[in-house]
């Protein structure tokens, strides 16, 4: 239900914030599927990520999985990110370039619940570490202005969408905190102008948002009574998937297995970004039974 604001409810509104629509009387989340081209299994993971993100606030103990979006040119990655921002955290800032400094990342995450960084090509180890902190929540200390000894802690905590052409998450620690999504090309489907897609989405947005809120309500109802099967590192998201299975009437473990498979595939892609690891895996594919035992120098000769 819509609850009028009272004096006991506190909101922080930044100047860049834009309003969400009033939810429609009847919801239909499936209307959003016409705006992008995703495999049905990944549609489930996107719905889970969106509902989880919208249902959780920035409080200690909340961990936000990073939505990691890849796809070829023309797959609609930027449109996909704009639509998710419009549903979860509308902002005049929109999609941004990945901040180059720690302070810029602090500003971006403090002023929004969800931030989207577009056309990411490479993540340095330092940036990967910072994004891990953003996911789980942490702080970045700095000296107070005009002070020699006073320290201010800047809070780092938000849901993050990363978007790029290639697989750029090459640190295992960050890969375990991601929900990998791969947008497919629009082959076999008539191509539409970006404005046409976004205009249709804006017309359907109240019904789509209501459908997402209905999902959240159904999941919250099941949440106290479920336990995840083989939970992943982000336990909160694993248990959310378990509750979503019950809410959708799906056998236990189906959505969770899809998430685990996506993580395994994503971490393998991260491993393949390392040239030595890629060479070792290619070498083992050619070895009988996938087993080989020799000295390190002999292995180097084989790899060369």
Secondary structure, DSSP 8 states (H G I E B T S, - for coil): ------TT------TTB-------SS--GGGGGGGS---HHHHHHHHHHHHHHHH--S-TT----EEEEEE-TTS-HHHHHHHHHHHH--BTT-SB---SSHHHHHHHHHT-SEEEE-S-----HHHHHHHHHHHH-EEEEEE-TT-SS-EEEEEE--EEEEEESS-----HHHHTTEEEEEE---TTS----HHHHHHHHHHHHHHHHHHHHHHHHHHHHHHTT---SS--SSHHHHHHHHHHHHHHT--TTHHHHHHHHHHHHHHHHHHHTSHHHHHHHHHHHTSGGG-----HHHHHHHH-
